[in-house]
Amino acid sequence: MVINMKRLIVLTLALLPALAHAGRITLTLADEQETDNAKICIYSNANYTETVTIKPSQQCRYTATFVE
C-alpha cells in the first residue's frame, strides 16, 4: 500500500507542470504588416495562427502566449 501511494504521489507531481500550462499556447512571430495607423503582428505554428494589432511605433515581440 505504501509503495502504491508513493507511485501516485510521484505521478501527480510529474503531471502538475503539464496541467499548469493547459489551455495556453506560445507562438512565434511569422510576419508583420504595417498600415497607416497600426502594425499587425502575425504569430503562428503548424496548428495555430493569431494576430495582434499594436501601434506603428511599437515592435512586434518574437513570441506571444495565447489562451486557447
Salt bridges, closest charged atoms under 4 A:
GLU32 OE1 - LYS39 NZ 3.80
